[in-house]
């Protein structure tokens, strides 16, 4: 199997990247992998994948040893997925990640997902996913200031990637709410043209679904919503 095509969701958090990734993974050739920039930490601490199993037992991530780019993609290849969605985005710690994929020989479809700042701040004001999951309401100091700075950096980095990657799609949050299927189709049409389509018997014989997310929206993962 050739190297997987990477659909990279760029931008800032609280913008619907988990929902978009899951919608893309309704196609049987696509692995929704979550925030792969967090995989090394998940491996070290054996945190659970979205499938419910610790990464050491997960069908996909048990084959990852370090969480580096090539190590991660080898696990994806072993699981037989020709397309993988990485929703690490382009905030401070992961803005360089799309370039690392390219430097290691992977085809990257850049998806710049943008939600208006007001919507992001409204989501942040409700608390972190971890706190909400635990039923905790607490305000964190300078949350709004950090969010504004991070938002500006992440979207600036995403725009800069347009100069590097020819396969670049801009998606507004309203595009998703108005016609998610159209957004998914436009992204997959690029990715599937770049990937080798699996024989149908390989699709039918695959022993796992396409939802094996690292980090991401805990609430979305737990209740199974798309």
N, C-alpha and C positions, 0 to 999 in steps of 0.2 A: 504494500500500500504506500502511495506517495505521501509526502508531508501534508498534514491537514491545512486547510485554509482557515485563517483566524479572522473571525468577525470581532473587531475590537470596539467596544462601546466607550467613547470618550466623553468628557464633560465632568459634571459634578454630581455628587450623591443627592438623594432625595428627588430624583428626576424621572424615575420609572425604569431604570436600567434592568432591574430584576424582572419586572413584568415583560419588558421587551425581549429579554433573553429567553424567558420561558415560552413566549409566543413563537419565537424562532424555532425553538426545540420541538414544537409540534410536528415539524418535519422530521421524519425518522432518521435523516442523515446528520442531524445537528445535535451536538452535545452542549447543553447549557452548563457551563463550568463555574459560574460565579466569579468572584474576585480572585483570580489566580495569583495575584501579587501577594496574597496572604497564605498561599499553600505551604511555603517553608515553615511558618509558625504552626500550621495545622499538622504537619508531619511531625515536628518536634514534640508537640503536646498531644498528638493523636486525637485531635478534636473530631467531632462527627461531621460527616458530609451531609448534604441535604437528603440523601437517601436514608438517613437514620443510623448508618453504621459508622464506626470510627474509620478514619482514612486508611488505617492499616488493614481493614477488612472490606473496604469499599471495592466493588468490582473494578472501578476505574483507577482510583488513587492508590490502591495497594501496590501498584507497580511503580509508583513515584518514590524516589529515595531522598532527594534533596529539594525539589521544587524549583530548580533552575529552569530556564526556558526549554532547553533540549530534553531534560529529564521529564518535565511536565508533558511535553509533546510526545515523547516516547510512550507515556502511559495512555495518552489519547489514541495513538496509533494502535497500541496493543488492544484497546477496547473497540477498535474498528470503526471510529467515527471520522469521516472525511472533512467535517466542518465543526469547528469549536467556537463558542462564544465566550470571550473573556470580558467581563464587565468591571474590570479594575478601575476604569476611568482615567482621568489625567490630572488628578490632584498632586500635591507635592511629592508623594512617595512613588507614584507610578507613571508620571508624565512621560518618562523615557521608555516605558515598556513596549509600546508599539514599534519603536526603532530597534529594540533588542530582537523582536521577532524578525524584523526585516534583515538585520545583520546576520541572523542565523539561518536565513534562507527561506523564511515562511512568507507566503502571500497573505497580505493583510487587507481586509475590507474595513476602512475606518468609518464608524458611525458616530457623528457628533450629535449627541442627544442634549437638547437644551430646554430647560424649564425656566419660566420667568423667575427672577430672584424673589419676588414676593411670595410665590408658591413654595419655594425652597425654604424661606424663612418661616413661613407658616407651619410647614412640616417639622422643622427643627424645634419650633416652640412647643411642640407636643411632647418632646423628649426623644431619647435615643430608642432604637428598636429594642435593645436589651432591657431598658427601663420599662418600656411599654409592655413588653412580654411578661415582665415580673409584676406589672400593676403598680409601678412606682412613678410618682410625679415629682420631678425635681428640676429646678432651674440651674443651669451651669453658667458660671461666670464668663462673660465675654463671648457667649455662644454666637450672638448675632454678628459681632465684629469679626470673629474667626471665620464665620460662614461667608461673609461678604468678601473677605480677602481670599479665602480658598476658592470661592466661586469665580472671582475674577481671574485668578491664576489658572484654574482648571480649563476655563473656556478659552483663555489666551493660548494655552498649550495646545488645545484641540484645533484651534484655527491655524496655528503654526504647522500642524501636521498636514494641513491641506497642501502645503508647498512640497511635501515629501511623498505623499501617497496619492497615486492617480485614482484609486478606487476609494472615493470619499463621498459620504452621503450625510447631509444635514437633516436632522429630524427634530422638529419642534414638538414639545410635549402635547400641544393641541392636535398635532397630526395623529398621535397615538389615540387620543380620546375620541377623535372624530372618525378615523378609519384605520384601525390597527392592522387589518388584513392587507390594506394597500401598502403600508409601511413595511410589513413583513415580506410581501411579495417583491418590493423593489430591492430590498437587501439580499434576499435569497437568490434573486435572479443574477446578481453579480457573483455571489459566492459559489453558486452551482456551476456557473460558467467557468470558474477557476478550478473547481474540484473535479475529481474523477467520480462519476456517479457509481454507486455500489451496484453490483448485481443483485437482483431481487432476492435471491436465495440467501445472500449474506445478511440482508436486512431482516429477513424472517427468522434467521437463526441466531441473531444477536441476543444475548441473554440479559440485556439490561436496557432500560429506557434512557432517555436523553437528559434526565434531571440529576446531575451530580454536582451541585453547586458548593463552592467554598465561600464562606462568609455571605455577604449580601443581605437582603432584607429578611430578617428572621421571621417576621410576622407573615410575610408572603410564603415563605418556605413551609412554615408550620401548618398553615391552614389550607395549603394547596391551591390558592387562588392564582389566576392568571389575569 
